[in-house]
């Protein structure tokens, strides 16, 4: 299984996110934003660089578009600006600073300036030490759940932004805007044991 397939499967395992009109408008706003002139609405320049580096390392461009190609980092900045309350915004800024401080202490530089090998080592360490999402059935948690922490939450948001983008939804994933044709008047013998057409 390749890396892209593993990420796709892990994102599907997180459960389906329910889109609201506000979140859908954020996705549309990102699609219209030109990367060359992008000015973060919430994040400071160094924080935006961190988010972009995180997204680019997590979802690099391969034979499919990468996270930066679909502007997942711009979407995340808009989420912080428009959907997070003041406490959530403050926590995000503090967690980015802490993540970068840990990188400096361990690898000698902030995350955006690390080599690919050090970024991979950083990801492996956080994967091993971050709490996991609770198991769920059809989006409903089963059993006790605990906070997943900054790394896993950031990764989840990046994956959600990526797979929610129009480019990935239409050109990479299976796009079926209407799930099957409507056949309202057919003989039962044509259906057989099929419960859904």
N, C-alpha and C positions, 0 to 999 in steps of 0.2 A: 504494500500500500504506500503511495507516495504522500508527501507532506501535505499537499493541497487536499487530497482525499481525506486524510486524517483530520484536518481542520474542519472540513465540511461535515464529517460525521460527528465531531465533538460539538459543533454548533447546533446540529439537529437534535442532539441529545439534551441540550439546554432547555428545550421546550419552545413552543411557539410564542413569540412576543405579540401582544395585541397592539396594533397600530391605532393611534388616535389621530384626529385631524391635525393636531399640532405637530406630532412627530412626522406625519406624512408631509406636511409643509416644510419641515426642516430638511427632509430628504430631497425635496424638489429644489429648495434653496441651494443645497450643496451641488446639485447637478448643474446649476446655472453659474456657479462661482468659478472664476478663472484662477488656476493655481498661481500664476505669475503675479497676480495682483491681490492675493488673499491676505487680508489683515484679520487676525483672530479677534473675535468679538469678546471673548472672556479671558483666554489664556494670555499670559505675558509671552514675549518672544522666545525666551528659553524654555518655557513650559510647552509652547506649541512645537518647538524643535524636539522636545522629549516625546510628545505624543506622535509626531510624524515619524520619528525614528523607531518607536515601539511598533507602530502600525506597519512600517516598511519591513521591519525584520520579521514580524509575525506573518505578514501576508505579502511576500515579495512577488514581483512580476515574474511569471514563468510563461508557459504557453497560454495562460489565462491572465487577465489583468491583475495587478497587485492592489493592495489596499490604498496606496496613494493615487493610483490610476482612477479609482472610483471615488476618491475624496473622502475616505472614511475618517481621516483626521479632521477635516473641516466639519463633517457631521458631528463628531465628538465635541468639538469646540462649541458648536451651536447648541448641543444638548446641555453642556455645562452652563451656557449663557441663558438659555430659555427655559429649560426644564428643571434645573436644580435650584433648590432654595438656598438661602444665604449660608446655612450650616453645611449643606452638601458642597457648595462651592469652596468654602473655607477648608473643608476636609480634603478636597481634591488638591488644592494648592499645597497643603501641608504634606500630603502623601507623595506628591511628585517630588517635593524637596527632599523628603526622607529617602525615597527610592534613589535619587541622584546622590545623596550623601553616602548611602550604602555602597553604591557603585564606586564612588571615589575612594572609600575606605578599602574596598576589596580589590578593585581593578585599577585605581589611580586616575580615573576620569569619570565625568558624568556619562550617562547611558548613551547619549547621542554621539559622543566622541569615542566610544569603545570600538575595538576591532570586531569583526564578525565572530571570531572565536570567543572573545570575552562576552559578547552579547549572548551567544549560545550558552555559555557557562552560566551567565546570570539567569537566563530563562530556565535552565535545568534546575538551578538552585531554588528558584521561586516555585516551579512546578512541584518539587519534592516537599517544600515546606509550607505551601499555602493550603488552607482548608479547601475541600472540594464542595461543589454544589450538592445539596441533598438529592437523593434519587427521586425521580418523579414518574408519574404515570399520566400521560396526556397533559403535561404542564402543571399537575398538582403534586406538591411535595409529599413524599412518603417517608414517615419517620421523622426524627428530630432534625432540625436544621440549625446551622450556625452561620455567623457572618463569614463570607468567603475571603474577605480582605481585599486590599487595593489591587494587587496584581491580577487575581482571578477576575475581579469585577471589570478591570480595564480591558483585559483580554476578551471577556464576554461582550463588552460594548463594541470593541473593534470588530469582532466576528459578526455581531448583529448589524453594525453599520455596513459591513462588506456584503453580507448576504441579502440585506434589504435594498441594496442599490439597484437601480433600474438595469444597469449594464449587466450585472451578474444574474439578476432575476430573469432577464430575457435571453441573454446570449450564452450563459454558462450552465445554469440550472435548467431543468425541464420547465418550460413555460406553457402553462395551460390555463388561460384566463377564465375559461368556463369549463368546469370539470365534467366533461362528457356531453354528448348531445342529448337533447330532450326528445324522448320518444314516448309520447303520451298514450298512444293507442296501438298497442301491438298485442298479438295473441300470447297468452300465457305459455303456450308450448314453445314459442320462440325464446322465451326467457329461461326456462328450465329452472335450475337451482341457483341461478345468479340473483343476488339480492340487490345489486346496484349496476346500472349500465353507464 
